[in-house]
Amino acid sequence: MLYLNFVTVARLERNPTIKAEIQLRGFGRNIPPACLLPVAQAADITAFKARVVPVGEDQAPMIEQTNEIVRESTGRSGATFCRG
């Protein structure tokens, strides 16, 4: 829930995977919560301080979005959510 404060719907819509899903399903502006998957993935990655995240090429936008969420949340709150 915390990470939802750092991501806009517009940013999620720029994710190619999410954008394609929205178009494929014809959601228009009625985007279901399942489209918030990148935020849930970011939480999973950072909650367990993952050092390696096995993903396919199609998941690269999700990882970039995770990086953005972590940078944004760290910048705003000062807390460090993921350390190497």
C-alpha beads as a LAMMPS data file, in Angstrom:
LAMMPS data file: protein, C-alpha beads

84 atoms
83 bonds

1 atom types
1 bond types

-500.0 500.0 xlo xhi
-500.0 500.0 ylo yhi
-500.0 500.0 zlo zhi

Masses

1 110.0

Atoms # bond

1 1 1 0.000 0.000 0.000
2 1 1 2.867 2.365 0.763
3 1 1 4.230 2.181 -2.777
4 1 1 0.859 3.121 -4.268
5 1 1 1.571 6.630 -2.982
6 1 1 4.570 6.890 -5.291
7 1 1 3.056 5.757 -8.597
8 1 1 0.496 7.497 -10.750
9 1 1 -1.958 5.725 -13.021
10 1 1 -0.423 7.673 -15.916
11 1 1 2.980 6.178 -15.088
12 1 1 1.537 2.667 -14.943
13 1 1 -0.098 3.236 -18.320
14 1 1 3.314 4.030 -19.843
15 1 1 4.557 0.562 -18.904
16 1 1 4.382 -1.336 -22.238
17 1 1 3.142 -4.551 -20.606
18 1 1 0.361 -2.804 -18.696
19 1 1 -0.491 -0.558 -21.663
20 1 1 -0.890 -3.590 -23.940
21 1 1 -3.082 -5.357 -21.373
22 1 1 -5.325 -2.300 -21.001
23 1 1 -5.716 -2.024 -24.772
24 1 1 -6.193 -5.768 -25.277
25 1 1 -8.943 -5.949 -22.681
26 1 1 -10.540 -2.639 -23.700
27 1 1 -10.443 -1.223 -20.179
28 1 1 -10.201 2.400 -21.309
29 1 1 -10.253 4.555 -18.170
30 1 1 -11.767 1.751 -16.068
31 1 1 -8.452 0.210 -15.086
32 1 1 -8.837 -2.725 -12.684
33 1 1 -6.602 -3.213 -9.642
34 1 1 -4.802 -6.072 -11.411
35 1 1 -3.046 -3.409 -13.487
36 1 1 -1.268 -2.357 -10.302
37 1 1 0.857 -5.495 -10.575
38 1 1 4.119 -3.537 -11.059
39 1 1 3.591 -1.950 -7.650
40 1 1 3.004 -5.343 -6.022
41 1 1 6.102 -6.709 -7.732
42 1 1 8.152 -3.776 -6.452
43 1 1 6.942 -4.503 -2.932
44 1 1 7.833 -8.190 -3.261
45 1 1 11.314 -7.418 -4.546
46 1 1 12.148 -4.843 -1.897
47 1 1 10.448 -6.540 1.063
48 1 1 12.834 -9.453 0.739
49 1 1 15.817 -7.308 -0.294
50 1 1 16.267 -9.391 -3.411
51 1 1 19.704 -9.204 -4.980
52 1 1 18.770 -11.229 -8.057
53 1 1 15.381 -11.076 -9.733
54 1 1 14.935 -13.610 -12.553
55 1 1 12.872 -11.983 -15.279
56 1 1 12.355 -12.289 -18.996
57 1 1 12.994 -9.485 -21.435
58 1 1 9.327 -8.522 -21.348
59 1 1 9.643 -7.810 -17.629
60 1 1 12.359 -5.157 -18.026
61 1 1 9.787 -2.308 -17.768
62 1 1 8.575 -3.777 -14.473
63 1 1 12.109 -3.756 -13.062
64 1 1 12.640 -0.174 -14.244
65 1 1 9.373 0.798 -12.598
66 1 1 10.530 -0.888 -9.382
67 1 1 13.705 1.206 -9.524
68 1 1 11.622 4.366 -9.977
69 1 1 9.329 3.486 -7.072
70 1 1 12.284 2.828 -4.764
71 1 1 14.042 6.064 -5.791
72 1 1 10.856 8.081 -5.353
73 1 1 9.911 6.549 -2.014
74 1 1 13.451 6.893 -0.662
75 1 1 13.631 10.501 -1.836
76 1 1 10.356 11.487 -0.254
77 1 1 10.487 9.563 2.990
78 1 1 14.221 9.326 3.577
79 1 1 13.784 5.651 4.440
80 1 1 15.870 3.087 2.595
81 1 1 13.737 0.229 1.345
82 1 1 16.385 -1.773 -0.409
83 1 1 20.080 -2.035 0.327
84 1 1 22.722 -3.888 -1.612

Bonds

1 1 1 2
2 1 2 3
3 1 3 4
4 1 4 5
5 1 5 6
6 1 6 7
7 1 7 8
8 1 8 9
9 1 9 10
10 1 10 11
11 1 11 12
12 1 12 13
13 1 13 14
14 1 14 15
15 1 15 16
16 1 16 17
17 1 17 18
18 1 18 19
19 1 19 20
20 1 20 21
21 1 21 22
22 1 22 23
23 1 23 24
24 1 24 25
25 1 25 26
26 1 26 27
27 1 27 28
28 1 28 29
29 1 29 30
30 1 30 31
31 1 31 32
32 1 32 33
33 1 33 34
34 1 34 35
35 1 35 36
36 1 36 37
37 1 37 38
38 1 38 39
39 1 39 40
40 1 40 41
41 1 41 42
42 1 42 43
43 1 43 44
44 1 44 45
45 1 45 46
46 1 46 47
47 1 47 48
48 1 48 49
49 1 49 50
50 1 50 51
51 1 51 52
52 1 52 53
53 1 53 54
54 1 54 55
55 1 55 56
56 1 56 57
57 1 57 58
58 1 58 59
59 1 59 60
60 1 60 61
61 1 61 62
62 1 62 63
63 1 63 64
64 1 64 65
65 1 65 66
66 1 66 67
67 1 67 68
68 1 68 69
69 1 69 70
70 1 70 71
71 1 71 72
72 1 72 73
73 1 73 74
74 1 74 75
75 1 75 76
76 1 76 77
77 1 77 78
78 1 78 79
79 1 79 80
80 1 80 81
81 1 81 82
82 1 82 83
83 1 83 84
